[in-house]
Amino acid sequence: MSQGTKPASQARSRATRDKLVAALERLLRTRAFDSLTMAELATEAGLAVGTVYRRFENKDAFIPVIFELYRARLDAYMAAEGRIELDPGQGLRAALRQIMGSAWGFLREHGHLLQAAHLYARLRPDLVGDDWQAYIDASLASARQVIDLFADEVRMGDPETAAQMLAYLLNTLPLERGLYPEDGAGALIRLSDDQFVAAMADTIYGYLVTGPDSDENPNP
C-alpha cells in the first residue's frame, strides 16, 4: 500500500482512486504538482474533499501515484511504439536520430508526469520506491547494444565507457527543454522539434566518433 494511503473497502477504494488518479493526470498537464490543492483534486475528480482525505492523508500521498503513472506509461511505451529495430546498414548517425526521436516523442507526450517525478525524486526520495534500478539497467543494456551494433563507427577506446555516456546523454539532453521549455537553459533553444532531435543526435554522434584524447592514446 502506498505511504499515506488509508484502507477502505476494495471496490469503493478502487473507484475513488481511479477517479483521483485520472483527475491528477489531467491537472498535471497544465499545472505543477506543488500548486495543486486537495480541494482542486476533489473538484476535478467530482468527489467531496472529505472523500479524498479518507483515501489519501495529504497531498504528499499522491507522489507515489505520480511515479506509478510514469512507470506504467513508460512500460507501455517500451512494449509498443518505443521498441526500435535498428538496421546496422543505416549508420550510427541515422540510428541515433531514430532513438532520440522516439525518446523526444515520449517526453513530449508524458512530460507532465516526468516533470513531477524528476522533481520529487530529489525532494522526497522516501516516496519514490526502490525499483528504479531495473530501468537504469535496461537503459545501459540498450546503450551497450547500440555500441556493439555500430562498433565499426565508434572510436571511443572503451566500449563500456561509451555505453555509459550514451545512456547518460540520451537520458539528460532532452530534459531541460522537455521539462522546462520556458526556464533556464531550455529557453535558449529556438529549434523545431525535428531540428532539436537532429541536433541532440548529432551531438552524441560527435562524441562517439571523435575518439579518445591524444593524451590518453599517445600512440594512435
Secondary structure as GFF3:
##gff-version 3
##sequence-region A 1 220
A	DSSP	alpha_helix	10	28	.	.	.	ID=ss1
A	DSSP	three_ten_helix	33	35	.	.	.	ID=ss2
A	DSSP	alpha_helix	38	45	.	.	.	ID=ss3
A	DSSP	alpha_helix	49	55	.	.	.	ID=ss4
A	DSSP	three_ten_helix	59	62	.	.	.	ID=ss5
A	DSSP	alpha_helix	63	79	.	.	.	ID=ss6
A	DSSP	three_ten_helix	88	90	.	.	.	ID=ss7
A	DSSP	alpha_helix	92	123	.	.	.	ID=ss8
A	DSSP	three_ten_helix	125	127	.	.	.	ID=ss9
A	DSSP	alpha_helix	133	149	.	.	.	ID=ss10
A	DSSP	alpha_helix	159	172	.	.	.	ID=ss11
A	DSSP	alpha_helix	175	179	.	.	.	ID=ss12
A	DSSP	three_ten_helix	184	188	.	.	.	ID=ss13
A	DSSP	alpha_helix	193	210	.	.	.	ID=ss14
###
